[in-house]
Amino acid sequence: MDVLSKARKVIGVKQTKRALENGEAVQVFFARDAEARLTAPVRALCEASGVPLFEVESMRALGQACGIAVGAAVAAILR
């Protein structure tokens, strides 16, 4: 997860979905405590496009790893 702080990334469901649809995402991280209705479409896109999906302990932990002061449900590392 350390790679999130330095890598080119997007944070949030909408931006991650857009990156997956455009073929820009190479890894996706999602918070275990995020609502399934938010993360399910992202998971489906990851499976369909073969992008590796990693689970993070919490939204707070994912937000901190991304360098933001709030929680994040989903984040993606870009090409």
Residue pairs with C-beta under 8 A, 6 or more apart in sequence:
1 29
1 54
1 56
1 61
1 62
1 65
2 65
3 27
3 77
4 29
4 62
4 65
4 66
4 67
4 75
4 77
5 65
5 66
5 67
7 77
7 78
8 77
8 78
8 79
9 66
9 75
9 76
9 77
9 78
10 16
10 18
10 19
10 25
10 75
10 76
10 78
11 63
11 66
11 68
11 72
11 74
11 75
12 72
12 73
12 74
12 75
13 38
13 39
13 41
13 42
13 73
13 74
15 76
16 25
16 28
16 42
16 74
16 75
16 76
17 41
17 42
17 45
19 25
19 76
19 78
20 28
20 42
20 45
20 46
20 49
20 51
20 76
21 45
23 49
24 76
24 78
24 79
25 49
25 51
25 76
25 77
25 78
25 79
26 51
26 52
26 76
26 77
26 78
26 79
27 51
27 52
27 54
27 76
27 77
28 42
28 46
28 51
28 52
28 53
28 54
28 74
28 75
28 76
28 77
29 53
29 54
29 55
29 56
29 62
29 65
29 74
29 75
29 76
29 77
30 39
30 42
30 43
30 53
30 54
30 55
30 56
30 62
30 73
30 74
30 75
31 39
31 55
31 56
31 57
31 58
31 59
31 61
31 62
31 71
31 72
31 73
31 74
32 55
32 56
32 57
32 58
33 57
33 58
33 59
34 59
34 73
34 74
35 73
38 73
38 74
39 73
39 74
42 74
43 53
45 51
46 52
46 53
47 53
51 76
56 62
56 65
58 71
59 71
59 72
59 73
60 71
62 71
62 72
62 73
62 74
62 75
63 69
63 70
63 71
63 72
65 75
66 72
66 75
